Amino acid sequence: MIRKISLTFLFSLLLPSLLWGAVTISVSPTSDQILPGSVRSVYSNVQGATALNVTWTVSGGTVQESTGYFVRWKAPSTPGTYTITARSVEDNAKTAIATFTVISDAVVKVSNIPAQVTAYKNQPVAIQSILWGSTNTAVTWTSSGGTLTGNGREVVFTASTSGTYTVTATSSANSSKTATTTIVVTNNPYPATATPNKTQPVDCTATGSGNTYEVTSEATMDSVPWSSLGAGDTVRIHAGTYHKQILISTSGTESQPIRICGVPDGSGNLPELNGANATAKAGSDYNSGYTLQGYGGILIYDNTLPAPYVGQTYPKNIIIEGLKLTGFKRGNTFVNIYTGNPQNYAHGVAPIRLQHGGNVTVRGNELTDNDNGLFTMSNNGAENKATRNFLVEGNYIHNNGVVGSYLEHQSYIQAFGLVVQGNYYDSNRSGCLGGQLKTRSVQQFIRYNYFEPAARILDLVEVQDSYQLVLPWFTPEDPTYTTTADVVANYEAYQDKHVYGNIIHNVGPASAAWVLHGAADNGQDGNSGGVLYFYHNTVMFSSVNGETSNWRYGLADFGPGYTEITDRTIWPTGRFTNNAIYIRSPAPGTPSFFWNRYMPDRVVLDKNWISTGWGSGNSAGGDDTGIGLGITGYPWQGGTVATQVSGISNLITSSTIPFNTTTYMPTPGGPLINASTSLPTETSSLPPLINYNLLTHCMSRRTTFKDIGALEYIGTTAPEIIKIQAAP
């Protein structure tokens, strides 16, 4: 008897073999050169299978975290080649392999930010160690006097007696490598309250061993030998308005920097450098073939360097502090030094532009009514095209940007070694689409600042202009990079970012909803793939004008989420610890908050406080757990709460705002008091050591880390609170 076989039955027999042959698997990254002990994430992408997850095996090192879609792996300390293999759970024959080469010839280097500072008596001086060439970033600290708070990578120095002090960091990875900060403490008491310009006060006492130049007019400013300033020289610019441009092309030393500082008037007002119709000193070498005169008010740039650029020859050890800089914008003109004619400022002009340099400090300045408020460059190919060890401290930065443009920002910084601390970032120019702080930096620490909203508040993106010095698969043109070891060391330092102790007042329309943009502007291939550590911050979300957008509030945007996976497509992870996040929903029942913007964006939650009802999303804008949008064809599998937003059970919630909305200090007896958890191992050496007093715009020492949020509770009668209450 002939049996009939249905097409359905026949297809059911063939289906497994059809699917079996269609399965493909890839991983990202496919290969890297790394330092001993490096930690890397590897992502999988499975196509043509019903089950999209994989199993992971490693030939060495240790697995720190693993799901069916990605693995986080720590390399061994022994140099060699190691593999990580992803195997399809549906088709065990299908695998993809990532290969990591652990190198042995990286050189340990250590430096401090800042290298030198002139301080008042009892003024807290925060010092950051910067280490390259090892995953062991620990240092030990010694001081010639005064008091040190902290024993990790950051310390705070104070002294009640005038004198010259040194604070030295010694690398734990190589005890022969040290770095020293010189602190000159004057006999003047620390005012501990802002200037009328809302800046941290600066002691402009000339403390260097070089010459002192007193500027009281534009004529005396032109008499300063700007092109030949040297170690220990101090230029004191007295109160007044100067329509001038300044070019600095020489260097000081670490202990004897070139210092340009403002001497305020009797009411405390800072001297002003104004870009309108500004002129530069005759003979200043801006490079007539490619003039940078139109790009900056104070420009740090040496045009005499030979080509090709080699080594570390660039202006170094320069301090700019205590000035108001304004009017450097395309709507104004300057007098071209070569033609004598008025000329409009260039696209991207800034009142302070650091074209290249090392150990530069910008402290206690008001930067307002400019295109970019502050700009630094780190260019491709050579060390001396870069900016290294840059400190931005105690400035009042506001009303900068270009209406309708997203290319100019309150600060646009590209640096190797960056500390941004104690600054007051007020609103940018109305109609400006740029951000508050945009960086393309390697090894950066953003802490103890106050931020008003912008299109993007913290825009921490890829090193677009310095790929060759950071990514090992590029070749730098600098012949002093004789092996890949220097680039691999830079790449290791590029992995993680630290954002802590900040107050973020994100009150505004839907366009200002996302606090962190932590990945790439131009595709994922330049990403670090490391971790953005966001901890002990206080964030206040609230809307205006009653908007009810599905994109109302969000913390981390690591997009673009639509990028297809390649062998260099890597996403950072956001790790959030001890933050206080208050949310005022615009209307009942509307979506309020998302931890991440896209499903590929990973978020790990430790203990944080957040308002009750934070996850009220819907299918148009996320789900009720605060996960971001689903993206059709998103580039690696995952996209569930378990893999993308983990640690939700660690959150604590309440409906009442738990901090003072004027001082941001925790409410006595509230849920932030004594509620913090231990920091992750990777950030335990960087606990918050400073309170930023919003109304005094000054930093004071933080004595404990036991309270959640940017500030510790210090009572209602402490001197810091009395100063806040008395502040204008």
C-alpha positions, 0 to 999 in steps of 0.5 A: 500500500502506498502511503501519502506523505503530507507536505507539512510532515515533510517540511517538519523533517527538513526544517532542522537541517535547513536551520542547521545550515543557516546558523552564523555566529560572530563576536566583537571585538575579534582581536586586541592587544592588551596589558596584563590584567586587562578586563574586556567585554566580548559580545556575540551575535547569532543569526539564523537560529531560534536560540540566539544565546551562546556558551563561552569558553576561555583558554586563560584568564578568568570570567568575571561576568557572563550571560548567554550573549556577552562575557566580561573577561580578565586577562592573565598576568602572563604575556601570551595569546589567549582566546575566548570562544562563543559556541551556539547553543543551537548548533554546537558546530558553529563558533566564533573566536576572539583573540587577545594578545597580552603584551609585556613591554608597556612602560609605567608612567605616573603624573599628578594633576595639578603639578603646581598650585598657589593656594590660600591657607586652609584651602582644599587642594584636590590632587589626582594621580594619573598612571599609564602602562599598568592595570595596577593604578594604585599609588602611595602618597607622601607629603612634606607637611600639611594634611592629606585626606584620602589614600587612593588615587585622589587626595586632598591637601590642606595647610594652615601655615604658609610655605611651599609643600610637596605631595608625591605619588609613588606607583605601586606597579613600579616604585621607581616611578613617582610624580610630585605636586608643588603647593605654595600656600600664601599667608592669605586666609581662604575666603571660601565663598565665590567672587562676584563672578561666581568663580572659585577665588584665586590667590594671585600672589606672585609665588614663582621664582621668575619675573612678575609683570603687572598689567594695568592697560592694553599698552602694558599688556603688549609690553609683556614678552609673551613669546619668551615667558619662562619658568616661574614667570607671573603675569598679573592682570589687574581689574579692567577690560582688555580687548586683547588676544594672547599667544603662549608658545613657551613652557614653565616647569612642573614646580615653576609654571608660567602663570597668568592670573587676574587681580580683582578690583576692590569689590572682587570683580575679575579683570575682563578679556573681551574679544570684540575688536581685539588685537594681538601683540605685534610679532606673535607667531600664529603661523601666517600660512595657517593662522590660528588667531581667529580661533582663540582669545588665549591661545596655547600653541607653538608654531615653531615645531618641526614637521613631522612632529616628534616627541613631547615638544609642546608648551607645558606647565601653564596656569590661567586663572582669575579672569573673565573671558567673553566676546570670542564669537563669530559675530565679533571681529579681531584685527588680523595680525598679518593684514591689519584688517578686521576679520570675523572669528572662526568657527569653533572659536573659544576664549581659551584654546589649548591647541596642544600642551601639557600640565595646563590648568584653567581655574577660577575663570568666568567664561561667558558669551563665546562660541565654545566656552573652552576648547582643547585639541588632541590630534592624530598621529603624534604626542606633541599634537596632544593635550596631556594632564589638563585641569578645569577647576572652579570656573563659572561657565555659562551662556556659551554656544551658537544658536541652532548649532550642536557643534559648539559647547560650554566645554569641548575637551580632548585630553590625555589625563583630564580632571574637571572639578568644582565648576559651576556649569550654568545654562548655555546660550538660549537656542544652542543645541550643544552640550555642557561638557563634551570630552573626547578624552582618555583617563578622565575624572569629572567630579564635584561640579554643578550642571544645569540642563543642556541638549546633552549634559555630559557627552563623553564620546570617542577619541575621534581626533586622536585614534592613532594614539589610542587604538592599537589597530591604527599606526601613529606617525610619531617615530617615538612610538617605537612599539605598540606598547605606548598605544596599548597603554593609552587604550587601557587608560581609555577603558573607564570613565569616572563621574562622581560627586556632581549635582545635576539639576536637569530641569527642562524640556524633553530635549534635555532629558538624557544626562549621560551620553557615553559612547560614540558620535560617529559609529561604535568602532572608536568606543572604549567598551569599558565602564562608565562609573557614575556614583555619589551624584545627586540628580534632580529631574523635572519638566517645564511647560507640562511636556508629556513626551515618552522620552521624558527622563533618562540616565544613560544613552550609549547609542547609536543603537542602530549600529550593525555589529562589526569586529570593533563594535563594543558598548560601554557599561554604565555602573551606578552606585550611591546616586540620589535620583529625584523625578517629578513626573510631568503628569500622572500616568506618563512615562517618566524614567529610563535607565538606558536609551537602547537595548544594547546599552548595558546598565548595572545597578548597585544601591541607589535611591530613586523616586517611587514610580520611576518606571512608568514606561510603555511600549512606545518608550520602554517598559515598566522596568525602565529599559530603553527602546527595542531596536529592530535588528539591534546589533547584539542579542540581549535586550532583557532586564536580566542582561541589560538593566541588572540590579533593580532589586538593589534600589531604594525608593520613597516618594518624598524628595530626600535632600534640600533643593537649595543646598542639595544636602541630605534631609536629616533622618531621610533615606540618604543618611548612612545608606550608602553601599561599598563602592565597586572594587574598580572605584574604591580608590576614588571615593568622594573627598569633596563637597561642592557648596552650590551657593558659595561655589567652593569646595570643602573637604568631605569627611565620610562617604556614608550618605548617598548622593553628592553631599554628606550631611554635616548638620545645620550649624556647620561653618559650610552651611552658615556660609551658604545661608549668608551667601548672596 
